[in-house]
Amino acid sequence: MSSEFELIKRCFSEGYPHSEDTLFAIGDDASLVRPPANAILVQSLDTQVADVHFPANAPANLIAQRALRCAVSDLAAMGARPQAFLLGLTLPHNKPDWLDDFANGLRAGAHQCGIALIGGDTTKGKQLVVSVSVQGWIDSQHANARSLRRNNAQANDDVWVSGVIGESALALPQILKRPDWQDGLAEAYYFPKPRLALGQALHGLAHAAMDISDGLLQDARHIAAASGVAIQLDGEQIPTAAPLGHPDWMTCLSGGDDYELLFTAPASARAALQQLSHTLDLPLSRIGVCSDACLTSSSETGSDKPKPVTLLLNGQPVVARQGGYQHF
């Protein structure tokens, strides 16, 4: 059985990308990073717990890939350039073969996302927990302009989404039965694609953005609530893994784990966004519009309350039968 320091040396010291901004990484009490000129630091932490966010008996390399990619997606949502990440790993056991497989997946994901590992911590606990802290850079001119913050959506903005929504949610039932399943839709679950190039290109085009982790409908509510706007979504324009009218169509809208970008932009940006879609070879779909927040009367209380998101079909509101993912 390896000691903690032997584990770190074997699994986490070599084979990862190098960041030019990193002066010193793994091997001391902390890492040293030199910020580039005129850059603002962007940081995010994502924690995944076995049998809550992934099957505990899933292959270790797939667990690592998913954990890192989900965390890096937060940098994409802010339009940041990835710089480095730190790993927190709580292990119920110290099995060399499992750790080697985990490290192989982590290395592969790090190279694919272009992000360096600069430190972390390993502990023993009753349940497997993977925490990934990511950081990157945004040019100060963008950060000062509130670019891509979720509270910056404006009335008359278009609402856009990247990619296809619902593939991961549709894969989940099969993955729970066969955690080692890697065919078809399982790729969307274990290998979400952080839309880094898109996020960086949205500076100056989009007003607000976030990645879709808890479901399209719920995350649209987050933007609406933070920005004080109402959002109308046209269900017929949303690109979903299950077609409109299919029993799983609503699952696509609420299931979560898409890690596509949901963003708002002025109508004047439509042509540029269509060109960007072509340049990146990535579908970008205009699925709704923002308006001034309105009040709707509640029959139960007799009081008015904000209605942040309305889903339309054939121009008529429909009731979303399912909410998004709830952490508690």
N, C-alpha and C positions, 0 to 999 in steps of 0.2 A: 504493500500500500504506500502510495506517495505521500510525502509531507506537503504542507501548503506551498512551501517555496519550490519544491520539486515540481508540483503541479503547475505553478505559474510559469516556471521556466520551460517546461515541456509543451504546455498547451497555449500559452498566451504571450510569450516573449518574442517569437519569431514568425515570419511568414505573412505579416499584415502590412497593409500600405503604410507608407511614411508620409507625414505631413511636414512641409517645409517650415511651417510656423512652430513646430514642436522643437524646443531646445533639448528637453530631456523627458523621457516617458517612463516606462516601467523599470523598477529597480530601486526606487527611493520612496520616501514618504509621500511625495506628491510629484506631479508632472509640472513642467515649465513650458509655457506657451507664449510666444511673442505675437501680439495682434498686428495685423497689417495696418498701414496708414489709412486713415479715413474709413475704418471698418467698425461696425458695432457687433458685439458678441451676441449670438442667439443660442439659448440653451433649453433643453427639454429632457424630462425624465419619463420613461415608460416602464411599468412593472407588469410582468406576466406571471401568473400563479398556475401551477399544475392543476388540472381538472377544473379550472375556472376559465382560463384563456386558451388552453390547449390540452389535449389528452396527455396524462402523465406518462403513458406508455408509448407515445409517439417516438419515432427515431430521433436520436439526439441531434443529428445534423439538421433535421427539419425544424426542431424547436429553436435552434440557434438562428437559423435563417429567418424564421418568422419574427423572433424577438427583435433582431437588429433592424430588419426592414420596417417593421411597424414604428420603431422609434425614429428612424431616419425620415419617415414620412412627415413627421412634425416639422422638420427642417424644410422640406419641400413646400409645406403649406405656408411658411413664412418667406419663401423665396430666398432661402439661405444657401450658401455654398458650404457643403460639409467640411468640417475640419478634423474632428476626432470624437471618439466615444470612450466611456468608461463602463466597465461591466461589474455588476454586483450579482454574485451567484451563491445561492443558498442550496446546499446539497444534503439530501437525506443519507447519502452514501458516497464513498470515494472509490468508484470503479474505473480503473484506467481505460478500459475499452470504451466505456460510455463517454468519458471526458475527451478522449481522442476524437471520437465521432462528433461530439459537440464542437470541439475546436476546429475540426475540418469544415463544418458548416459555417462557423463564425468567420473563418478566414475567407471562405468563398464569398459570403455575403459582404464582407468588408471591402473586398476588391471590386465587387460588382457595384457597390454604392460609393466607392472612392472615399472611404473614411478610415482613419487610423485608430488603432487601439492604443490608448496612452495610460491605462491604469485600471484599477478596480479593487474588488475585495471578494474573498471567498470565505464562506462560513458554513457550519453544519447546522441543519435544522430538520424538523420533521417532514417538511414539504418542499418540493423543488420550486424555487422562485428565481426568476431571471429579471434583473433590473438593468436597463440600458440607459445611460445618460449621454445624450448627444449634444454636440455644439458645432456651430458654424459661424459664418460671417455674412453680414449684409452691409452694403455700402451705406455710409452714414446718411447720404442724401435721401435714400429710400426709407430708412428707419425714421428719420425726422418728418417725413411726409405721411406717416401712419400707413404706409403702403402695405396692403394685404392683411391688416389686422381685422379680426372678425367684427369689430364694432364700427367699421368704416363703410358699410353698405349704404347706398343712398337711394332715395325715391327715384323711380324711373330707370334704375339700373336693370340690365338684363341679368338673369341667373343662368350660369353655365355649369356644366359638369364634364369631366374628362372620362374617357374610357367607357366601360360597360359596368352597370350596377347590378349586384346581386349574385355574381358567380361564387363568391366565397360563402355567402349564406346558403346557397343551394348545395354546396359541397359539404357543409358541416354535418348533416345527418349521416352521410356515408363515412365521413372521417371518424365520427364517434364510434361507428361499428368497426372500422378498419383504419386505425391511426396511421398505419404505414402506407395507406393508399396515396399514390402520387400521379394518377392518371387524370386527364381531363380537367374538370373544375377544381380538383385538389390543388393544382398549381397556384390558383388565385388565393387559396387559404394559406399555404405554406410559403409562397414566394410572392407576397404583395410587392408591387412595383412603386417605390417612392418616385413621385413625378417631379424630380429635382429640376430637370431642364425646363419644364413647364413653369414651375414656381418662380424660377429666376427670370424667365421671360415675361412674367405677368407684371413685374414692376413697371409702372407707367401706363399699363393698360387696364388692370383690374383695381377695384377699390377694396374689396374684402375677400378673404379666402380662408378655407380650412380643409383639412383632410377628413374624409368620411370614415369614421371608425364605429360610430354608434348607430348608423343607419341614415340614409339620405333625408328622410322626413325629420328625424330628430335633430340632425346636425343643421338642417335648414332653419329649424326653430332656434338653434343657438345663435346663428347669424342674425336672424330677425330680432330676437330679444336683445342681443348686445347692441345692435345698431338702431333700435327703435323704429323699425320698418315692418311692414307686412309683406309677405312673399306669397305669390300665387304660382303654383307649379302646374304645368300642363302635362298631365299624365301621358298623353299620346306622344310627347316629344322626348320622354325620358328613355334612354337606351338601357334596356334591362335584359338580363340573361334569360328570363322567361317572358314570352310575348304577352302583350296586353290581352286580358281575357283568360289567361292560364291561371289555374289555382295557386301557383307559386308567385304570381306577379306581385302581390302585396308583400310577400316575404322579401323580394328583391329590394323594395323601397324601405324596409324597416330592419332587415337582418343585420346590417353592419359588416365590419371587417373588409370594406372595399378598398380603402386607402387611395381612392381617387380624389381629385381636388374638386371641391365645390366652391365657386367664386362668383362674384358679381362685378359687372363692368358697364360703363355707359354705352348707349347705343352707338356712339361715334367710334367705338372700338371693334365693331362687328367685323369689318373687312380685315383688320389687322389680326384678329383672333382666328378668322378662317384661314388666313395665310399662315399663321403660326401652326395651326392644326396640320396643314400640308407640310410645313417644314419639319415638324417633329414626327410626322407620320403617326399622329395620335388623334383619334376622334375627339372633337370638342363639340358638345351639343348645347344649344340654347334651349333651356327647359322652363323658363319662367320669367317673372318680372317682379321687381320691388315697387312698393307704393308706400305712401304715408300710412302709418299704423292706424288701424281703425278699431272701433269698439263694437263688440257684439253683445247682445243681451243674453244673459243666462236665465233660462226658464226655472232653474232650480233655486237660484238665490234672488232673482229679480234685479240683479245688479249687472253693470256692464264690465266686461273684461277684454283685454286685448286678444285678438285672434291673429297670432303671428304667421301661421302658414295654412294655406288652403290648397288642397289638391283638387284639380279640375279634370273632368272627363267630358268631352263634347261641350265644353264651356260651362258645365254644371258642377258644383261642389259635390265631392263624394266623401264619405266617412272612412278614414283610415282605421281599419280594424285592429291594427297592431301598432304598438309604439316601438321606439328603438331600444337598444340595449341599456339596461339599468345596472349600475355598479352596486347599488344597495337596494 
